[in-house]
Amino acid sequence: MAKFELETQPPSTELLELARDELRETPEVRAAAVEELRKLLAAATDLNFPDDEEFLVIFLRPTKFYPESALKLMRSIAEFNKTYKDTLFNLMPADVQNVFIEHNLVNVLTNRDQKGRRMMVVNMGEPWDPKVISEEQIFRVLYTIHKLAMLEPATQINGVVVMYDFKGMGMRHVTSMSAGGAKRLLTFIQEASPLRVKAIHFINQPMIFSIAWKLFKPFVKEKLNKRMFFHGDKLSKLHEHVHKEFLPSNYGGTLPALDYSGKDWYPVAEDNLDFIKKWNSCGFK
């Protein structure tokens, strides 16, 4: 089994070239943007965010090193944390440990795709027992994973790809989803996460999925809508976006079948409690 590790090393030369082309990142632009964002943060007396360079870059990369846009993102995150305080306040890995370890609902692949993007699979069908795990608990797991992904420069630059697998979805799953949960998830993805979501793939969705989709559709903005793809059981369509040689055989790929799950990489969360506490301190004062 491949061991799951965060890739926290500095970006390679190739990655920095990509960051320059896509995100305007050069040493000069970065230094000026960090300095300006520090000033803006100091002036925003209602916000509480650490201002060390590595932390500020988490917000500057997705906003292409425009400090005003980075501050706006920080404010959106603070608003989100305030709105969903009951769900997120001081959320630690131990609070969702049972979901990671006992239920194979969310899995991060140990390899990246052909564009260097981090890949995550969310099982919203058969493995999910809504009587045991609520949609809120699944969101708390996704939120915990996003904290860890932010630590990877390669993920900050290349972005992420999410695959929602609905194999085995039934009415018990559909009735466990809510418009409030859909709004929370989509507000997070579109407004309150520094991660660059490059694509969301829906696979193995049955006919009944159309009922659930009606909950989500009103909250999807145009930019994200263009990055959503519905494949059903036609995995060849998925392979047009994520090449077969980067997918496990579970998804028609040429890599070995998945032999690891959330419980195998939960220790990574425990290894990064300092950063998680740092993130949890962010928001309004």
LUMTI-260660 format. One record per residue (C-alpha): residue in one letter; y, x negated, z negated. Coordinates in steps of 0.5 Angstrom, whole numbers, padded with zeros to 4 digits, always signed. Each point is the difference from the previous one (the first is absolute). Last residue first. Layout:
<banus>
aYXZ;...
</banus>
This chain:
<banus>
k+0078+0024-0033;f-0003+0003+0007;g-0006-0003+0003;c-0004-0006+0000;s-0003-0002-0007;n-0007+0002+0003;w+0001-0005+0005;k+0000-0005-0005;k-0006+0003-0004;i-0004-0001+0007;f+0002-0007+0001;d-0002-0002-0007;l-0007+0004+0001;n-0002-0004+0006;d-0007-0002-0002;e-0002+0007-0002;a+0002+0003+0007;v-0004-0006+0003;p-0006+0002-0005;y+0000+0007+0004;w-0003-0003+0006;d-0007+0001-0001;k+0001+0006-0003;g+0004+0003+0006;s-0006-0001+0004;y-0005-0005+0003;d-0005+0000+0005;l+0003+0002+0006;a-0004+0000+0006;p+0000-0007+0004;l+0005-0001+0005;t-0001+0002+0007;g+0004+0007-0001;g-0002+0007+0001;y+0004+0002-0006;n-0006-0001-0005;s-0002-0006+0004;p+0006-0004-0003;l+0007-0001+0004;f+0003-0006+0002;e-0004-0001+0006;k+0000+0007+0002;h+0008+0000+0002;v+0005+0004-0004;h+0004+0004+0004;e-0004+0001+0006;h-0006+0000-0005;l+0002+0006-0003;k-0001+0004+0007;s-0007-0003+0000;l-0001+0003-0007;k+0000+0007+0003;d-0002+0004-0006;g+0006+0003-0001;h+0006-0005+0003;f+0006+0003-0003;f+0006-0006+0001;m+0006+0000-0004;r+0005-0005+0001;k+0005+0004+0004;n+0000+0005-0005;l+0002-0005-0005;k+0007-0001+0004;e+0001+0007+0001;k-0001+0002-0007;v-0006+0003-0003;f+0002+0005-0006;p-0002+0007+0004;k-0006-0003+0002;f-0004-0001-0006;l-0002+0007-0003;k-0001+0002+0007;w-0005-0006+0001;a-0005+0003-0006;i-0001+0006+0004;s-0001-0004+0007;f-0005-0004-0004;i-0005+0006+0000;m-0002-0002+0007;p-0003-0007-0003;q+0004-0007+0000;n-0005-0005+0001;i+0006-0005+0001;f+0008+0000-0001;h+0003-0006+0001;i+0007-0002-0003;a+0004-0006+0003;k+0005-0005-0001;v+0002+0002-0007;r+0005-0006-0002;l-0001+0000-0007;p+0007+0000-0004;s-0002+0007-0003;a+0004+0006-0002;e+0003+0003+0006;q-0005+0001+0006;i-0007-0001-0004;f+0002+0002-0007;t+0004+0007+0003;l-0007+0001+0004;l-0004-0001-0006;r+0004+0005-0005;k+0001+0005+0005;a-0007+0001+0002;g-0002+0000-0008;g+0006+0006-0001;a-0003+0003+0006;s-0007+0000-0003;m-0007-0003+0001;s-0006+0003-0004;t-0001+0006+0004;v-0001-0005+0006;h-0005-0004-0004;r-0004+0006-0002;m+0000+0003+0007;g-0004-0006+0003;m+0001-0007+0002;g-0006-0004+0001;k+0003-0005+0005;f+0007+0000-0002;d+0002-0007+0001;y+0007-0002+0000;m+0002-0007+0003;v+0006-0004-0002;v+0003-0005+0003;v+0005-0005-0003;g+0006-0005+0001;n+0000-0006+0004;i+0006-0003-0004;q-0001+0002-0007;t-0008+0000+0001;a+0001-0007+0002;p+0004-0002-0006;e-0005+0003-0005;l+0003+0003-0007;m+0002+0006+0003;a-0008+0002+0001;l-0001+0000-0007;k+0006+0005-0002;h-0003+0004+0006;i-0007+0000-0003;t+0003+0004-0006;y+0003+0005+0004;l-0006+0002+0003;v-0004+0000-0006;r+0006+0005-0003;f-0001+0004+0006;i-0007+0001-0001;q+0001+0002-0007;e+0005+0005+0002;e-0005+0003+0005;s-0004+0001-0006;i-0007-0003-0001;v-0006+0003-0004;k+0000+0007+0003;p+0003-0003+0007;d-0006-0003+0001;w+0002-0005+0005;p-0006-0004+0003;e-0001+0005+0006;g+0007+0001+0002;m+0006-0003-0001;n-0002-0008+0000;v+0006-0004+0001;v-0001-0007+0004;m+0005-0005+0000;m+0002-0006+0005;r+0005-0006-0001;r+0003-0001+0007;g-0001-0007+0003;k+0001+0003+0007;q-0008-0001+0002;d-0001+0004-0007;r-0001-0003-0007;n-0006-0002-0004;t-0002+0002-0007;l+0001+0007+0002;v+0003+0004-0006;n-0004+0006-0002;v+0002+0007-0003;l-0004+0006-0002;n-0007-0004-0003;h+0000+0003-0006;e-0002-0003-0007;i+0004-0007+0000;f+0006+0002+0003;v+0001+0007-0002;n-0002-0002-0007;q+0005-0006+0000;v+0006+0005+0001;d+0003-0001-0007;a-0002-0007+0000;p+0004-0002+0006;m+0006+0002-0004;l+0005+0005+0002;n+0006-0001-0005;f+0003+0007+0003;l-0003+0002+0006;t-0003+0007+0000;d+0005+0003-0005;k+0006-0004+0002;y-0001+0003+0007;t+0007+0002+0002;k+0002-0006-0004;n-0004-0005+0003;f+0002+0003+0007;e+0007+0000-0002;a-0001-0008-0001;i-0004-0001+0006;s+0006+0003+0004;r+0005-0004-0004;m-0004-0006+0002;l+0000+0002+0007;k+0007+0001+0000;l+0001-0007-0003;a-0004-0003+0006;s+0004+0004+0005;e+0006-0003-0003;p-0003-0007+0000;y-0002+0000+0008;f-0006-0005+0000;k-0004+0004+0005;t-0001+0006-0005;p-0007-0001-0001;r+0001-0008-0001;l+0006+0001-0005;f-0004+0005-0005;i-0005-0005-0002;v+0005-0006+0002;l+0003+0002-0007;f-0006-0001-0004;e-0001-0007+0003;e+0008-0002-0001;d+0000+0002-0007;d+0004+0006-0002;p-0004+0005-0004;f+0002+0007+0001;n+0004+0005-0005;l+0004+0005+0004;d+0006+0003-0004;t+0005-0005+0001;a+0000-0001+0007;a+0005-0006+0000;a-0005-0005-0002;l-0005+0003+0005;l+0005-0001+0006;k+0001-0007-0002;r-0007-0002+0000;l-0001+0003+0006;e+0006-0004+0003;e-0004-0006-0002;v-0006+0002+0002;a+0002+0002+0007;a+0004-0007+0001;a-0006-0004-0002;r-0005+0004+0005;v+0005+0000+0005;e+0001-0008+0000;p-0008-0001-0001;t-0001+0004+0006;e-0003+0008-0001;r+0003+0004+0006;l-0006+0005-0002;e-0004+0001+0007;d+0001-0007+0003;r+0002-0004-0006;a-0006+0003-0004;l-0005-0001+0006;e+0003-0008+0000;l-0001+0000-0008;l-0007+0003+0001;e-0002-0006+0006;t+0003-0005-0005;s-0005+0002-0006;p+0003+0005-0005;p+0000-0003-0007;q-0007+0001-0004;t-0001+0007-0004;e-0006+0002+0004;l-0003+0005-0005;e-0007-0001-0001;f-0006+0004+0001;k-0007-0004+0001;a-0004+0001+0006;m-0007+0003-0002;
</banus>
